[in-house]
Amino acid sequence: MAKQEIKTTSPNQCRAARGLLKWTQPRLAGASGVGLSTINRYENETRPPRHAAILRLQGAFESAGVDFLFDDGSQGVGVRLRKN
């Protein structure tokens, strides 16, 4: 059985998710446990973080109600808030 690929967020999706939640970078750092400088470099695309850091960012957003959309041929890439 083939290993399932885990899709991870892009810097654009990270910025968009923060915007949806009205989170600052420091708020995201606190929620994810990822360093503020790492988040800043990731969002400004100056240096990619480790895969584990991206997964922590994604997990913090998902816990706060953000769904990530990945290009599956129909919806395109983006973010949205989950309905409660």
N, C-alpha and C positions, 0 to 999 in steps of 0.2 A: 504494500500500500504506500502511495506517495505521501510524503510529508506535506501538510497543508501550509501554504505560505501565509504568514501573518502580515497584513498590510499595515503600514505605519503612516502617520500623518506627515504632511509637508510643512515647511515653515509658514506658508500662506494659510494653511488650515489652522495652525497653532495661533496665529494672529487673529484669524476670524473667530475662532472659538473663544478666545479671550474677550473679543468684542461682544459676542453674544452674551457672555456672562458678566460683562463689565468688570473684568478682573484686570488688575495691573500685573506687571511681571513679578513684583514681589509677592503678590497674592498667589500667583501660580507656583512660585518657588516654594511657598509654605505648604500649599496643598499637595504638591508632587514630591517634595524632598529633593528636587533638582536645583542646583545652584543658580542664583540669579545671573551670574556672568555667562553660564552655559546657555540659559534661555535667551539672553540678549544676543549672543553670538549665533545661535540657531535661527532666531527670527530675522536677524540681519544678514543671514547667509554668509557669515564670515568664516565659520568653522562648524562642521557638523558634529553633533554630540555622539556619544556612544549609543548603540541601539537600545541598550537598557534604559538610558535616560529618556529617549523618545517614548518608549513604552510606558514609563512612569508618568510623563506628561499626558499622554493619551488616556491613561487610566484615571488620572485626576479629573480630566474633562468629562470622561464618560460617567464617572461617579456623580458629577454635578449635573448630568442630564444632557450632555452633548452627544449627538450621533455624528459619526464621520461618514461621508459619502466618498466612495472610491470609484474610479472610472470602470464601470462594468458594461459600457456600451450604450447605456440608456439614460443615466442621470448625470453623468459628469462627476467632477470632484467638488467637494464642498463640505459644509457643516450645517447642522440644524439642531434645534432644541427638541428634545423628546416631549411628546404630549404626556401630561400627568394622568 
